[in-house]
Every structure is written in structure tokens, then in C-alpha cells.
């Protein structure tokens, strides 16, 4: 496909997002659903709590028997039963009697209140069932009784579609009686670095070789964004090898991300393999770093071809891949939070290109994460960045004190 004219970052972002449709929902066991996004609302299958139960360890009573009890005028009741948590017993509670009860146990039908054990003469903790209990404090109707349906009632909406299943949300689903949820699966994202110079980290380097950091960087970024990374690692600048790796990936993943080989060099295999496909376009984007970009589909799978320099690759991932990945996962909040902060120092920005400068937060300001600026090869310094300061394309000089929008990534 022919090279397109210069495109703005905003335009490229919109096209990238459009490329990534939410994945079809699946029924997922609740134990495997953490972090997923609901595709359908969850309804309560039963009242929660499902029965009136005790909020305290103590004694179930008729409140009328103890409503005037005081330390100076205590009331003594006959203990006629015992209801531990999990019991299905429903003992009678005649007038002037009590039933020992544990927290969470069902309240006897004829009891109207719970007296905490601390308000009686019975010691806390395990022990034989006493014959009597003396109550030292007045108790009112319904005291310490959790009513059936107090939280939600059968048929109520517990969670709406689009809710991310946090630990708290999963607890809500479980309490509603659901063992499975309809949720969008985690997108499987194939990560592939290109370059004959790339070797696995830890390999002794000869002249011309560098460790492959991109595949590790992007695999971790995919996991952080809620996807499942399928990291292939580095592939040499060989057309047949790259094409074979790409085809193998497309059969098993929902998205492919490559780095390197997208410029106009003699060994840019990504561009050489994909440009003639008519389903992938390569465009220069008015941004710095990360100008050379490619996106489209390969055998029906969305593909993002990012620059090979690590900072360019990460900026491109944050600007284009992460929003698309989150949309595939069912999220509606696809973007990183953006804050406004003042520049703590001055720096230069290229004319006609929107700059995403890696920055650190210092008090209420931002400063470049490294004194070397936004160089696209400064991968070690990338770890210092809290976010990217977004400098408009028509600004070439950032002055100390200028207010900037900052995409937060830390």
C-alpha cells in the first residue's frame, strides 16, 4: 500500500481504536474472571442475605422481655436452644427465654432481637450451653438482626455490563449466587521484535549486537493493560523468517504488535512483507518520538507495526496499541489519565510534530526523565518516567512554568 501523507497523532489514534472491536463475550468461571469486563449485567439469584441472620455472637430473644433491662435491674432468661452458623435449626423462643446464637446464624422465627454476649453475664468464647442468661442492657426491636434482602433482593441488578471485575466486584457476583459471568476475554497479543542485531538478554554481545528489550517491554505493557502477551522475541531481518513467524502468530492471537523494520531502510522486513498486502498501511505520524507507524490487519488480525527504538516503541504502544487493546477487552475507559502540570525546566520540541516527552513529577511540576531529552534510544532512562508531557505541534520551545498536558503512565 502506498505511503500516506503525514497524519496527526489524533487521527492515527482514532484509526487504531476503530481497528479494534470488543472481543466476543464468553461464559467464564468466576475464579478465572478477575480483571475481565462484564458483557452482560449480573442479576441476584437470591436475596442477600438469603435469610434473617445475627450480626453478633449472643442470644436471640423476644425484645419485649428485655426492653427495660439495666445493670441495676437485669433480666434473667431461660436458655432453650443453640444456633451455630450454618445451622438450619429454628428453635421456638417462648416468652422469657433465649437461644444462644452465633454471628451469621439464622435468627429463630419467633425472636425479634439479638442481645450481644457482652451485654450478658455469659463469658465470651466457647463453652457449654448455659441454663440461664442475665441481660444487663435494654434491647430494642430488630437489634443486631440482618434482614433477608437487606443488601439486594432476588432479581436486582448487582453489576452492570461494562464493569471491570475487581476483587470487590467478584465478591458481589459470588454473593448474588453466580458461578460464571459473561465477560470479554483478555486479548491475546503476539509480540515480535525484528532486527538481526537483537539477541536475548544475558547473551554475550559481539560487535553490532544489542539485547532485545522491546519484546520484554511490550509483553509487560500488554499484561499491565489487561491482555495476555504471547512473546515471540526477536526475528532476524529475513523476509521468509518474519513472514513465517507472522503467519504462525495470526492463527493464535487477537492482535499482533511488531517493532522495527517500518522505515525506509534496505533491511526493513516488516514493511517489505506487509506493504503489498493492501490490508496494512504505513504512514508518517506527526509525533516525536515514533514518527514511522504502520497498522491494519494481517489474516484478519489487527496488527500494529511500531518503530524499533525502545522509547518510540513504548510511546507508540501507549498512544495507539493500549487504547485498542483495552477496547478489545471491553473497556470503555481506554485512555490513560491526563493531568495538567507546569514545566519545571525549559526544553526544545521539534517543529510540526507533537512531542511526547518522558517526564518525572517533581513537586507540582514535570521535568524530562533524563537530561538527554526524548531520544528514542534511551531505554534505560525510560524506567524513570512517570508520564509523557504532550507538547503541541506548533510549539518549539517549552518555557519553565508553561502548563502542559501529561499522560500518566506510572
GUBA-479512 format. One record per residue (C-alpha): residue number from 1; x, y, z. Coordinates in Angstrom, 2 decimals, decimal comma, always signed. Layout:
REM GUBA-479512
+-----+---------+---------+---------+
:   n :      c1 :      c2 :      c3 :
+-----+---------+---------+---------+
: NUM :       X :       Y :       Z :
...
+-----+---------+---------+---------+
//
This chain:
REM GUBA-479512
+-----+---------+---------+---------+
:   n :      c1 :      c2 :      c3 :
+-----+---------+---------+---------+
:   1 :   +0,00 :   +0,00 :   +0,00 :
:   2 :   +1,37 :   +3,43 :   -0,90 :
:   3 :   +2,75 :   +5,67 :   +1,84 :
:   4 :   +0,10 :   +8,05 :   +3,14 :
:   5 :   +0,68 :  +11,77 :   +3,78 :
:   6 :   +1,69 :  +12,99 :   +7,25 :
:   7 :   -1,02 :  +12,15 :   +9,76 :
:   8 :   -1,68 :  +13,75 :  +13,15 :
:   9 :   -1,39 :  +11,72 :  +16,31 :
:  10 :   -5,11 :  +12,24 :  +16,99 :
:  11 :   -6,07 :  +10,95 :  +13,54 :
:  12 :   -3,87 :   +7,87 :  +13,87 :
:  13 :   -5,22 :   +7,18 :  +17,36 :
:  14 :   -8,81 :   +7,26 :  +16,05 :
:  15 :   -7,98 :   +4,82 :  +13,22 :
:  16 :   -6,17 :   +2,49 :  +15,64 :
:  17 :   -9,14 :   +2,46 :  +18,00 :
:  18 :  -11,58 :   +1,76 :  +15,16 :
:  19 :   -9,48 :   -1,25 :  +14,17 :
:  20 :  -10,06 :   -2,99 :  +17,50 :
:  21 :  -13,59 :   -4,25 :  +18,11 :
:  22 :  -14,51 :   -5,69 :  +21,53 :
:  23 :  -13,92 :   -9,44 :  +21,62 :
:  24 :  -16,96 :  -11,70 :  +21,71 :
:  25 :  -18,04 :  -12,43 :  +25,27 :
:  26 :  -17,59 :  -15,86 :  +26,79 :
:  27 :  -19,01 :  -17,57 :  +29,85 :
:  28 :  -16,11 :  -17,54 :  +32,29 :
:  29 :  -15,84 :  -19,29 :  +35,66 :
:  30 :  -15,82 :  -16,71 :  +38,44 :
:  31 :  -12,48 :  -17,97 :  +39,74 :
:  32 :  -10,89 :  -17,03 :  +36,38 :
:  33 :  -12,70 :  -13,74 :  +35,84 :
:  34 :  -10,56 :  -11,26 :  +37,78 :
:  35 :   -9,77 :   -8,20 :  +35,67 :
:  36 :  -12,24 :   -9,05 :  +32,90 :
:  37 :  -15,04 :   -6,72 :  +31,78 :
:  38 :  -18,66 :   -7,83 :  +32,06 :
:  39 :  -20,52 :   -8,11 :  +28,77 :
:  40 :  -23,92 :   -8,52 :  +30,45 :
:  41 :  -25,45 :   -7,41 :  +33,71 :
:  42 :  -25,38 :   -9,72 :  +36,71 :
:  43 :  -28,70 :  -10,29 :  +38,49 :
:  44 :  -29,08 :  -11,52 :  +42,04 :
:  45 :  -30,28 :  -15,11 :  +42,01 :
:  46 :  -31,37 :  -14,88 :  +45,64 :
:  47 :  -31,90 :  -12,35 :  +48,38 :
:  48 :  -28,68 :  -11,20 :  +50,04 :
:  49 :  -28,59 :  -12,10 :  +52,86 :
:  50 :  -30,85 :  -15,03 :  +51,98 :
:  51 :  -32,37 :  -15,15 :  +55,49 :
:  52 :  -32,56 :  -13,00 :  +58,62 :
:  53 :  -29,29 :  -13,61 :  +60,45 :
:  54 :  -27,46 :  -12,46 :  +63,52 :
:  55 :  -24,90 :   -9,64 :  +63,31 :
:  56 :  -23,44 :  -10,61 :  +66,70 :
:  57 :  -22,49 :  -13,54 :  +68,87 :
:  58 :  -25,10 :  -13,51 :  +71,62 :
:  59 :  -28,66 :  -14,55 :  +72,36 :
:  60 :  -31,83 :  -14,40 :  +70,25 :
:  61 :  -34,71 :  -13,09 :  +72,37 :
:  62 :  -38,14 :  -11,53 :  +72,27 :
:  63 :  -37,21 :   -7,86 :  +72,68 :
:  64 :  -40,28 :   -7,20 :  +74,79 :
:  65 :  -38,73 :   -9,40 :  +77,50 :
:  66 :  -35,58 :   -7,25 :  +77,83 :
:  67 :  -36,57 :   -3,78 :  +76,62 :
:  68 :  -36,27 :   -2,39 :  +80,17 :
:  69 :  -33,18 :   -4,30 :  +81,30 :
:  70 :  -30,46 :   -2,22 :  +83,02 :
:  71 :  -27,34 :   -3,02 :  +85,05 :
:  72 :  -29,33 :   -2,19 :  +88,19 :
:  73 :  -32,40 :   -4,16 :  +87,08 :
:  74 :  -31,15 :   -7,04 :  +84,88 :
:  75 :  -33,46 :   -9,63 :  +83,35 :
:  76 :  -32,76 :  -13,35 :  +83,56 :
:  77 :  -34,00 :  -15,64 :  +80,77 :
:  78 :  -34,06 :  -19,42 :  +80,35 :
:  79 :  -31,74 :  -20,66 :  +77,57 :
:  80 :  -33,70 :  -23,12 :  +75,42 :
:  81 :  -31,51 :  -23,71 :  +72,37 :
:  82 :  -28,33 :  -23,16 :  +70,41 :
:  83 :  -27,97 :  -21,97 :  +66,76 :
:  84 :  -24,41 :  -22,01 :  +65,34 :
:  85 :  -23,58 :  -20,51 :  +61,94 :
:  86 :  -24,61 :  -22,89 :  +59,17 :
:  87 :  -27,38 :  -24,48 :  +61,21 :
:  88 :  -30,85 :  -24,96 :  +59,73 :
:  89 :  -32,43 :  -25,26 :  +63,17 :
:  90 :  -35,35 :  -22,96 :  +64,01 :
:  91 :  -35,94 :  -23,43 :  +67,75 :
:  92 :  -39,02 :  -21,96 :  +69,42 :
:  93 :  -38,45 :  -18,89 :  +71,61 :
:  94 :  -41,16 :  -18,85 :  +74,28 :
:  95 :  -41,69 :  -15,78 :  +76,41 :
:  96 :  -38,86 :  -15,15 :  +78,92 :
:  97 :  -36,47 :  -17,45 :  +77,07 :
:  98 :  -33,38 :  -17,07 :  +74,85 :
:  99 :  -31,49 :  -19,05 :  +72,24 :
: 100 :  -27,70 :  -18,81 :  +72,04 :
: 101 :  -26,71 :  -17,71 :  +68,52 :
: 102 :  -23,53 :  -17,11 :  +66,57 :
: 103 :  -22,76 :  -14,37 :  +64,03 :
: 104 :  -24,28 :  -15,24 :  +60,64 :
: 105 :  -26,62 :  -17,88 :  +62,02 :
: 106 :  -30,32 :  -17,73 :  +61,04 :
: 107 :  -32,47 :  -15,87 :  +63,55 :
: 108 :  -35,21 :  -18,07 :  +65,06 :
: 109 :  -38,62 :  -17,20 :  +63,61 :
: 110 :  -40,09 :  -16,01 :  +66,90 :
: 111 :  -37,05 :  -13,99 :  +68,05 :
: 112 :  -37,24 :  -10,22 :  +67,49 :
: 113 :  -33,77 :   -9,08 :  +68,56 :
: 114 :  -30,24 :  -10,20 :  +69,36 :
: 115 :  -28,57 :   -9,41 :  +72,69 :
: 116 :  -24,75 :   -9,29 :  +72,25 :
: 117 :  -22,94 :  -11,66 :  +74,60 :
: 118 :  -21,10 :   -8,63 :  +76,02 :
: 119 :  -24,44 :   -7,39 :  +77,42 :
: 120 :  -24,96 :  -10,59 :  +79,44 :
: 121 :  -23,37 :  -12,47 :  +82,32 :
: 122 :  -22,17 :  -15,25 :  +79,97 :
: 123 :  -18,43 :  -15,19 :  +79,17 :
: 124 :  -17,41 :  -14,71 :  +75,54 :
: 125 :  -15,86 :  -17,61 :  +73,66 :
: 126 :  -16,51 :  -21,36 :  +73,59 :
: 127 :  -18,33 :  -23,00 :  +76,42 :
: 128 :  -21,18 :  -25,28 :  +77,39 :
: 129 :  -24,72 :  -24,05 :  +76,81 :
: 130 :  -25,76 :  -22,19 :  +79,98 :
: 131 :  -29,11 :  -22,88 :  +81,62 :
: 132 :  -29,88 :  -19,17 :  +82,02 :
: 133 :  -28,61 :  -15,82 :  +80,75 :
: 134 :  -28,88 :  -12,49 :  +82,55 :
: 135 :  -29,24 :   -9,41 :  +80,35 :
: 136 :  -27,87 :   -6,09 :  +81,67 :
: 137 :  -28,85 :   -3,69 :  +78,83 :
: 138 :  -32,12 :   -2,74 :  +77,17 :
: 139 :  -32,67 :   -4,20 :  +73,71 :
: 140 :  -34,95 :   -2,77 :  +71,03 :
: 141 :  -36,94 :   -4,42 :  +68,23 :
: 142 :  -34,65 :   -5,69 :  +65,45 :
: 143 :  -31,40 :   -5,02 :  +67,29 :
: 144 :  -28,43 :   -6,71 :  +65,59 :
: 145 :  -30,60 :   -8,56 :  +63,07 :
: 146 :  -29,52 :   -8,51 :  +59,42 :
: 147 :  -32,72 :   -8,74 :  +57,40 :
: 148 :  -33,12 :  -11,00 :  +54,36 :
: 149 :  -32,65 :   -8,98 :  +51,17 :
: 150 :  -31,15 :   -6,06 :  +53,07 :
: 151 :  -28,25 :   -5,86 :  +50,60 :
: 152 :  -30,01 :   -6,90 :  +47,37 :
: 153 :  -33,17 :   -8,81 :  +46,53 :
: 154 :  -33,59 :  -11,64 :  +44,03 :
: 155 :  -33,73 :  -10,17 :  +40,52 :
: 156 :  -31,94 :   -6,94 :  +41,41 :
: 157 :  -29,09 :   -5,77 :  +39,15 :
: 158 :  -25,87 :   -6,39 :  +41,08 :
: 159 :  -23,39 :   -5,24 :  +38,40 :
: 160 :  -23,95 :   -3,64 :  +35,01 :
: 161 :  -22,34 :   -4,53 :  +31,69 :
: 162 :  -19,02 :   -2,75 :  +31,27 :
: 163 :  -17,99 :   -3,27 :  +34,90 :
: 164 :  -14,41 :   -4,39 :  +35,41 :
: 165 :  -14,30 :   -7,40 :  +37,72 :
: 166 :  -12,23 :   -6,23 :  +40,65 :
: 167 :  -11,92 :   -8,27 :  +43,83 :
: 168 :  -14,92 :   -6,40 :  +45,26 :
: 169 :  -16,99 :   -6,93 :  +42,12 :
: 170 :  -16,21 :  -10,66 :  +42,13 :
: 171 :  -17,38 :  -10,85 :  +45,74 :
: 172 :  -20,64 :   -9,17 :  +44,70 :
: 173 :  -21,16 :  -11,72 :  +41,90 :
: 174 :  -20,46 :  -14,61 :  +44,26 :
: 175 :  -22,87 :  -13,24 :  +46,86 :
: 176 :  -25,51 :  -13,00 :  +44,14 :
: 177 :  -25,17 :  -16,74 :  +43,60 :
: 178 :  -23,45 :  -16,71 :  +40,19 :
: 179 :  -20,62 :  -19,15 :  +39,45 :
: 180 :  -19,97 :  -17,87 :  +35,90 :
: 181 :  -20,10 :  -14,49 :  +34,18 :
: 182 :  -20,47 :  -13,35 :  +30,58 :
: 183 :  -17,27 :  -11,36 :  +30,05 :
: 184 :  -14,95 :  -10,23 :  +27,30 :
: 185 :  -11,80 :  -12,40 :  +27,32 :
: 186 :   -8,32 :  -10,99 :  +27,74 :
: 187 :   -6,94 :  -10,21 :  +24,28 :
: 188 :   -4,03 :  -12,43 :  +23,32 :
: 189 :   -1,35 :  -10,18 :  +21,86 :
: 190 :   +1,57 :  -11,52 :  +19,85 :
: 191 :   +4,81 :   -9,56 :  +20,41 :
: 192 :   +7,53 :   -9,80 :  +17,80 :
: 193 :  +10,78 :   -7,78 :  +17,55 :
: 194 :  +12,69 :   -7,59 :  +14,28 :
: 195 :  +16,39 :   -6,99 :  +13,77 :
: 196 :  +19,40 :   -9,20 :  +13,13 :
: 197 :  +21,23 :   -7,17 :  +15,76 :
: 198 :  +18,91 :   -8,36 :  +18,54 :
: 199 :  +19,93 :  -11,14 :  +20,92 :
: 200 :  +18,35 :  -12,49 :  +24,10 :
: 201 :  +19,24 :  -10,59 :  +27,28 :
: 202 :  +22,19 :  -12,21 :  +29,03 :
: 203 :  +23,81 :  -13,35 :  +25,77 :
: 204 :  +27,46 :  -12,23 :  +25,42 :
: 205 :  +27,44 :   -9,39 :  +22,88 :
: 206 :  +29,69 :   -9,22 :  +19,86 :
: 207 :  +30,22 :   -6,04 :  +17,87 :
: 208 :  +26,91 :   -4,86 :  +16,34 :
: 209 :  +24,62 :   -6,75 :  +18,72 :
: 210 :  +22,26 :   -5,37 :  +21,39 :
: 211 :  +19,87 :   -7,08 :  +23,84 :
: 212 :  +16,25 :   -7,38 :  +22,74 :
: 213 :  +14,44 :   -5,15 :  +25,24 :
: 214 :  +11,40 :   -4,33 :  +23,09 :
: 215 :   +9,69 :   -7,70 :  +23,30 :
: 216 :  +10,03 :   -7,73 :  +27,09 :
: 217 :   +8,91 :   -4,11 :  +27,36 :
: 218 :   +5,79 :   -4,61 :  +25,26 :
: 219 :   +4,90 :   -8,02 :  +26,71 :
: 220 :   +4,87 :   -6,47 :  +30,18 :
: 221 :   +2,89 :   -3,47 :  +28,89 :
: 222 :   +0,30 :   -5,82 :  +27,39 :
: 223 :   -0,11 :   -7,67 :  +30,69 :
: 224 :   -0,36 :   -4,37 :  +32,57 :
: 225 :   -3,11 :   -3,22 :  +30,19 :
: 226 :   -5,15 :   -6,38 :  +30,81 :
: 227 :   -4,07 :   -8,55 :  +27,89 :
: 228 :   -2,20 :  -11,84 :  +27,63 :
: 229 :   +1,19 :  -11,48 :  +25,97 :
: 230 :   +2,48 :  -14,10 :  +23,54 :
: 231 :   +6,11 :  -13,07 :  +23,27 :
: 232 :   +7,92 :  -14,48 :  +20,26 :
: 233 :  +11,06 :  -12,46 :  +20,83 :
: 234 :  +13,46 :  -11,35 :  +18,13 :
: 235 :  +13,30 :  -12,38 :  +14,47 :
: 236 :  +16,17 :  -11,68 :  +12,07 :
: 237 :  +15,91 :   -9,31 :   +9,12 :
: 238 :  +14,93 :  -12,13 :   +6,82 :
: 239 :  +11,72 :  -11,87 :   +4,81 :
: 240 :  +10,87 :  -15,58 :   +4,93 :
: 241 :  +11,54 :  -15,89 :   +8,67 :
: 242 :   +9,47 :  -12,83 :   +9,50 :
: 243 :   +6,57 :  -13,86 :   +7,24 :
: 244 :   +6,51 :  -17,35 :   +8,76 :
: 245 :   +6,54 :  -16,01 :  +12,33 :
: 246 :   +3,74 :  -13,58 :  +11,48 :
: 247 :   +1,57 :  -16,28 :   +9,94 :
: 248 :   +2,08 :  -18,59 :  +12,93 :
: 249 :   +1,09 :  -15,79 :  +15,31 :
: 250 :   -2,04 :  -14,81 :  +13,40 :
: 251 :   -3,53 :  -18,25 :  +13,98 :
: 252 :   -3,37 :  -17,98 :  +17,78 :
: 253 :   -3,75 :  -14,33 :  +18,83 :
: 254 :   -6,25 :  -11,47 :  +18,73 :
: 255 :   -3,68 :   -8,77 :  +17,95 :
: 256 :   -0,10 :   -8,58 :  +16,69 :
: 257 :   +2,47 :   -5,94 :  +17,65 :
: 258 :   +5,84 :   -5,76 :  +15,92 :
: 259 :   +8,77 :   -3,43 :  +16,46 :
: 260 :  +11,38 :   -2,36 :  +13,95 :
: 261 :  +11,55 :   -2,59 :  +10,19 :
: 262 :   +8,95 :   +0,11 :   +9,42 :
: 263 :  +11,13 :   +2,85 :   +7,97 :
: 264 :  +12,69 :   +3,05 :   +4,53 :
: 265 :  +15,95 :   +1,19 :   +5,10 :
: 266 :  +17,35 :   -1,61 :   +2,95 :
: 267 :  +16,52 :   -4,28 :   +5,57 :
: 268 :  +13,12 :   -3,13 :   +6,81 :
: 269 :  +11,47 :   -6,54 :   +6,52 :
: 270 :   +8,21 :   -5,59 :   +8,23 :
: 271 :   +7,45 :   -3,03 :   +5,61 :
: 272 :   +8,69 :   -5,30 :   +2,81 :
: 273 :   +6,37 :   -8,16 :   +3,82 :
: 274 :   +3,27 :   -6,14 :   +4,74 :
: 275 :   +3,22 :   -3,17 :   +2,41 :
: 276 :   +1,97 :   -5,18 :   -0,55 :
: 277 :   -0,81 :   -6,83 :   +1,47 :
: 278 :   -3,26 :   -3,94 :   +0,89 :
: 279 :   -4,52 :   -4,50 :   +4,44 :
: 280 :   -1,67 :   -2,69 :   +6,22 :
: 281 :   -0,76 :   +0,96 :   +5,70 :
: 282 :   +2,48 :   +2,67 :   +6,62 :
: 283 :   +2,24 :   +6,35 :   +7,46 :
: 284 :   +4,41 :   +9,03 :   +8,99 :
: 285 :   +2,71 :  +10,42 :  +12,08 :
: 286 :   +3,44 :  +13,98 :  +13,21 :
: 287 :   +4,82 :  +12,91 :  +16,61 :
: 288 :   +8,21 :  +12,70 :  +18,30 :
: 289 :   +9,35 :  +10,09 :  +19,05 :
: 290 :   +7,53 :   +7,49 :  +16,94 :
: 291 :   +7,08 :   +9,06 :  +13,51 :
: 292 :   +7,11 :   +5,86 :  +11,34 :
: 293 :   +3,95 :   +3,83 :  +12,02 :
: 294 :   +2,04 :   +1,01 :  +10,41 :
: 295 :   -1,33 :   -0,54 :  +11,18 :
: 296 :   -4,04 :   -2,65 :   +9,61 :
: 297 :   -4,86 :   -6,35 :   +9,62 :
: 298 :   -2,89 :   -9,49 :   +8,81 :
: 299 :   -5,01 :  -12,54 :   +8,01 :
: 300 :   -7,89 :  -10,82 :   +9,75 :
: 301 :   -5,95 :   -9,98 :  +12,93 :
: 302 :   -5,31 :   -6,31 :  +13,87 :
: 303 :   -1,60 :   -5,55 :  +13,56 :
: 304 :   +0,43 :   -2,60 :  +14,82 :
: 305 :   +3,93 :   -2,15 :  +13,43 :
: 306 :   +5,88 :   +0,16 :  +15,72 :
: 307 :   +9,31 :   +1,75 :  +15,38 :
: 308 :  +12,26 :   -0,23 :  +16,70 :
: 309 :  +13,80 :   +2,31 :  +19,05 :
: 310 :  +12,58 :   +1,42 :  +22,56 :
: 311 :  +11,25 :   +4,82 :  +23,63 :
: 312 :   +9,48 :   +5,18 :  +20,26 :
: 313 :   +8,02 :   +1,70 :  +20,68 :
: 314 :   +6,71 :   +2,42 :  +24,17 :
: 315 :   +5,30 :   +5,85 :  +23,28 :
: 316 :   +3,59 :   +4,27 :  +20,26 :
: 317 :   +2,19 :   +1,46 :  +22,41 :
: 318 :   +0,72 :   +3,96 :  +24,88 :
: 319 :   -0,67 :   +6,22 :  +22,16 :
: 320 :   -2,16 :   +3,59 :  +19,84 :
: 321 :   -1,91 :   -0,05 :  +20,97 :
: 322 :   -3,00 :   +0,21 :  +24,59 :
: 323 :   -6,28 :   +2,04 :  +23,80 :
: 324 :   -7,10 :   -0,53 :  +21,11 :
: 325 :   -6,24 :   -3,45 :  +23,38 :
: 326 :   -8,46 :   -2,09 :  +26,15 :
: 327 :  -11,33 :   -1,63 :  +23,71 :
: 328 :  -10,95 :   -5,26 :  +22,61 :
: 329 :  -11,12 :   -6,26 :  +26,29 :
: 330 :  -14,44 :   -4,43 :  +26,64 :
: 331 :  -13,25 :   -1,32 :  +28,49 :
: 332 :  -14,92 :   +1,99 :  +27,75 :
: 333 :  -12,18 :   +3,94 :  +29,57 :
: 334 :   -9,49 :   +3,20 :  +27,01 :
: 335 :   -7,19 :   +6,14 :  +27,73 :
: 336 :   -4,55 :   +6,89 :  +30,34 :
: 337 :   -5,39 :   +9,69 :  +32,78 :
: 338 :   -4,16 :  +13,12 :  +31,72 :
: 339 :   -3,14 :  +15,83 :  +34,21 :
: 340 :   -2,09 :  +19,45 :  +33,70 :
: 341 :   +1,29 :  +20,34 :  +35,20 :
: 342 :   +3,78 :  +23,17 :  +34,81 :
: 343 :   +7,14 :  +22,52 :  +33,17 :
: 344 :   +9,87 :  +22,62 :  +35,82 :
: 345 :  +12,57 :  +23,43 :  +33,24 :
: 346 :  +12,75 :  +24,62 :  +29,63 :
: 347 :  +13,33 :  +22,31 :  +26,66 :
: 348 :  +13,10 :  +22,20 :  +22,85 :
: 349 :  +10,41 :  +20,46 :  +20,79 :
: 350 :  +10,54 :  +19,70 :  +17,04 :
: 351 :   +8,57 :  +21,96 :  +14,73 :
: 352 :   +5,42 :  +20,47 :  +13,23 :
: 353 :   +5,43 :  +17,34 :  +15,42 :
: 354 :   +3,55 :  +16,63 :  +18,65 :
: 355 :   +6,17 :  +15,74 :  +21,21 :
: 356 :   +5,63 :  +13,14 :  +23,93 :
: 357 :   +8,47 :  +13,89 :  +26,32 :
: 358 :   +9,16 :  +11,28 :  +29,02 :
: 359 :   +8,92 :  +13,22 :  +32,29 :
: 360 :   +9,16 :  +12,82 :  +36,04 :
: 361 :   +6,89 :  +14,52 :  +38,55 :
: 362 :   +8,82 :  +16,88 :  +40,81 :
: 363 :   +6,52 :  +18,51 :  +43,37 :
: 364 :   +3,83 :  +20,20 :  +41,23 :
: 365 :   +5,96 :  +20,31 :  +38,06 :
: 366 :   +7,31 :  +17,94 :  +35,44 :
: 367 :  +10,88 :  +17,70 :  +34,19 :
: 368 :  +12,37 :  +15,45 :  +31,48 :
: 369 :  +13,05 :  +11,98 :  +32,85 :
: 370 :  +16,62 :  +12,26 :  +31,61 :
: 371 :  +18,88 :  +15,16 :  +30,81 :
: 372 :  +19,28 :  +13,67 :  +27,34 :
: 373 :  +15,72 :  +14,62 :  +26,34 :
: 374 :  +13,32 :  +12,43 :  +24,38 :
: 375 :  +15,85 :  +10,43 :  +22,41 :
: 376 :  +14,13 :   +7,32 :  +21,08 :
: 377 :  +17,03 :   +5,02 :  +22,06 :
: 378 :  +17,21 :   +5,96 :  +25,76 :
: 379 :  +15,57 :   +2,78 :  +27,06 :
: 380 :  +17,38 :   +2,64 :  +30,41 :
: 381 :  +16,13 :   +6,13 :  +31,25 :
: 382 :  +12,56 :   +5,19 :  +30,31 :
: 383 :  +12,19 :   +3,49 :  +33,69 :
: 384 :  +12,45 :   +6,92 :  +35,35 :
: 385 :   +9,40 :   +8,31 :  +33,52 :
: 386 :   +6,12 :   +8,91 :  +35,36 :
: 387 :   +4,39 :  +10,01 :  +32,18 :
: 388 :   +4,67 :  +11,83 :  +28,87 :
: 389 :   +4,34 :  +15,61 :  +28,62 :
: 390 :   +2,37 :  +16,38 :  +25,45 :
: 391 :   +3,82 :  +19,36 :  +23,61 :
: 392 :   +1,62 :  +20,67 :  +20,75 :
: 393 :   +2,98 :  +20,51 :  +17,22 :
: 394 :   +3,08 :  +24,30 :  +16,92 :
: 395 :   +5,29 :  +24,74 :  +19,99 :
: 396 :   +9,07 :  +24,56 :  +19,52 :
: 397 :  +10,19 :  +25,94 :  +22,90 :
: 398 :   +8,77 :  +24,86 :  +26,25 :
: 399 :   +9,46 :  +27,54 :  +28,85 :
: 400 :   +9,76 :  +26,93 :  +32,56 :
: 401 :   +6,27 :  +27,39 :  +34,04 :
: 402 :   +4,38 :  +26,54 :  +30,83 :
: 403 :   +1,34 :  +24,39 :  +31,53 :
: 404 :   +1,35 :  +21,04 :  +29,73 :
: 405 :   -0,99 :  +18,09 :  +29,48 :
: 406 :   +0,72 :  +14,98 :  +30,91 :
: 407 :   -0,29 :  +11,41 :  +30,10 :
: 408 :   +0,32 :   +9,47 :  +33,33 :
: 409 :   +1,84 :   +6,01 :  +32,86 :
: 410 :   +3,29 :   +5,20 :  +36,28 :
+-----+---------+---------+---------+
//
